[in-house]
């Protein structure tokens, strides 16, 4: 599970650089060169993706249950979904 979380953090962190620190990203691209920056970006993204794949495989073999809802809430959830389908249909009708 830790590899999965680490991979998600790396992958999403690399992809969030342009939203969180656009000036830093532009400065690094100017300092390293656009192609070198894209190469580093690609390698970090691939490393994060590989960690996600490996971590997912490990997490499937030893699942960790984070939350078990009470049995009564299953019926409440089903009841609350009825108006959702009506509203979904209404959104696509003229």
C-alpha positions in Angstrom: 0.0 0.0 0.0 2.9 2.4 0.7 4.2 2.0 -2.8 0.8 2.8 -4.2 0.6 6.0 -2.1 4.1 7.0 -2.9 3.5 6.5 -6.6 0.3 8.5 -6.5 2.1 11.3 -4.6 5.0 11.3 -7.2 2.7 11.1 -10.2 0.2 13.7 -9.1 2.9 15.9 -7.6 4.8 16.1 -10.9 1.6 16.8 -12.8 0.6 19.5 -10.3 3.8 21.6 -10.7 2.3 23.8 -13.4 -0.7 24.6 -11.2 1.1 25.1 -7.9 4.4 26.7 -8.9 4.2 27.9 -12.6 7.1 30.4 -12.2 9.3 27.7 -10.7 8.5 25.4 -13.6 9.2 28.0 -16.1 12.5 28.9 -14.4 13.6 25.2 -14.4 12.6 24.8 -18.0 14.7 27.9 -18.9 17.6 26.8 -16.8 17.7 23.2 -18.0 16.3 23.6 -21.5 12.9 22.7 -22.6 13.8 19.2 -23.8 15.8 18.3 -20.7 12.9 19.5 -18.5 10.5 17.4 -20.5 12.8 14.4 -20.1 13.0 14.8 -16.3 9.2 15.3 -16.2 8.7 12.2 -18.3 11.1 10.0 -16.2 9.5 11.2 -12.9 6.0 10.5 -14.3 7.0 7.1 -15.5 8.6 6.3 -12.1 5.4 7.4 -10.4 3.2 5.3 -12.8 5.4 2.2 -12.3 5.1 2.6 -8.5 1.3 2.9 -8.9 1.2 -0.3 -10.9 3.4 -2.2 -8.5 1.7 -0.8 -5.5 -1.7 -1.7 -6.9 -0.6 -5.3 -7.5 0.6 -5.5 -3.9 -2.5 -3.9 -2.5 -4.8 -6.4 -4.3 -2.9 -9.3 -2.7 -3.2 -7.9 0.8 -6.2 -5.6 0.9 -6.6 -3.1 3.6 -10.2 -2.3 4.6 -10.5 1.4 5.4 -14.2 1.6 6.2 -17.1 -0.8 6.6 -20.4 0.9 6.4 -23.3 -0.2 8.7 -25.7 -2.6 7.0 -28.7 -0.2 7.5 -27.0 2.5 5.4 -27.0 0.3 2.3 -30.8 0.7 2.2 -30.6 4.5 2.8 -28.1 4.8 0.0 -30.4 2.9 -2.4 -33.3 5.1 -1.4 -31.3 8.3 -1.9 -30.3 7.1 -5.4 -33.9 7.1 -6.7 -34.1 10.9 -7.2 -30.6 11.0 -8.6 -31.6 8.9 -11.6 -34.6 11.2 -12.2 -32.4 14.2 -12.0 -29.8 12.6 -14.3 -32.4 11.8 -16.9 -33.9 15.4 -16.6 -30.5 16.9 -17.3 -30.3 15.2 -20.7 -33.9 15.8 -21.8 -34.8 18.9 -23.9 
